[in-house]
Amino acid sequence: MVDDAAVRDDLRRQIRARLAEKRLPSLDGVSKSHRGTGRPCIVCRRAIGPTEVERELDGVGAVLIAHEVCYVL
């Protein structure tokens, strides 16, 4: 999904900006990884395909879905 260093750096900048503007929630909770379900990643907004790993984070009143790679950024 995010292979290029420049793409990862740009995505990190976007994540920091969205967190600062409260457009991307910051949640602590229980997470689990599984095969992608086609749902959109909350970080990069792209669909998570069945050949990719999807990270699901259950927070207070919300479930967030992200590519495993995006989650660790």
PLY file of the C-alpha trace (Angstrom):
ply
format ascii 1.0
element vertex 73
property float x
property float y
property float z
element edge 72
property int vertex1
property int vertex2
end_header
0.00 0.00 0.00
2.47 2.72 1.14
5.82 1.68 -0.32
7.57 4.87 -1.32
9.36 6.90 1.38
8.12 10.21 -0.05
4.53 8.94 -0.04
4.88 7.78 3.58
6.34 11.15 4.61
3.49 13.01 2.91
0.95 10.73 4.56
2.58 11.34 7.97
2.26 15.11 7.42
-1.40 14.68 6.50
-2.01 12.55 9.59
-0.42 15.13 11.90
-2.42 17.95 10.31
-5.71 16.02 10.51
-5.03 15.08 14.15
-4.21 18.70 15.04
-7.41 19.89 13.33
-9.45 17.15 15.06
-10.45 15.72 11.66
-8.83 12.38 12.51
-9.72 10.91 15.89
-7.04 9.74 18.26
-8.33 6.71 20.13
-6.93 4.21 22.54
-8.57 0.85 22.60
-8.37 -2.77 21.64
-7.23 -3.45 18.10
-7.13 -6.52 15.94
-5.72 -7.30 12.51
-7.39 -9.35 9.82
-7.76 -9.68 6.06
-9.03 -6.55 4.30
-12.78 -6.25 3.85
-12.93 -3.54 1.20
-13.85 -0.86 3.72
-12.05 2.50 3.42
-8.97 3.28 5.50
-9.57 6.21 7.85
-5.97 7.37 7.29
-5.43 7.27 3.50
-9.12 6.89 2.54
-8.43 4.05 0.12
-10.25 0.71 0.18
-8.48 -2.08 2.07
-8.41 -5.03 -0.31
-8.57 -8.71 0.60
-4.84 -9.14 -0.04
-4.01 -6.39 2.50
-4.01 -6.44 6.29
-6.73 -4.37 7.94
-6.36 -2.99 11.48
-9.62 -2.47 13.35
-9.53 -0.32 16.48
-12.49 -0.37 18.85
-12.64 2.86 20.81
-15.28 4.51 22.93
-18.33 4.60 20.68
-16.31 4.22 17.45
-14.65 1.58 15.31
-11.79 2.80 13.15
-10.47 0.86 10.17
-6.99 1.37 8.68
-4.44 -0.42 6.56
-1.91 -2.06 8.87
0.80 0.06 7.20
-1.17 3.29 7.69
-1.94 2.39 11.30
1.72 2.16 12.23
2.54 5.56 10.67
0 1
1 2
2 3
3 4
4 5
5 6
6 7
7 8
8 9
9 10
10 11
11 12
12 13
13 14
14 15
15 16
16 17
17 18
18 19
19 20
20 21
21 22
22 23
23 24
24 25
25 26
26 27
27 28
28 29
29 30
30 31
31 32
32 33
33 34
34 35
35 36
36 37
37 38
38 39
39 40
40 41
41 42
42 43
43 44
44 45
45 46
46 47
47 48
48 49
49 50
50 51
51 52
52 53
53 54
54 55
55 56
56 57
57 58
58 59
59 60
60 61
61 62
62 63
63 64
64 65
65 66
66 67
67 68
68 69
69 70
70 71
71 72
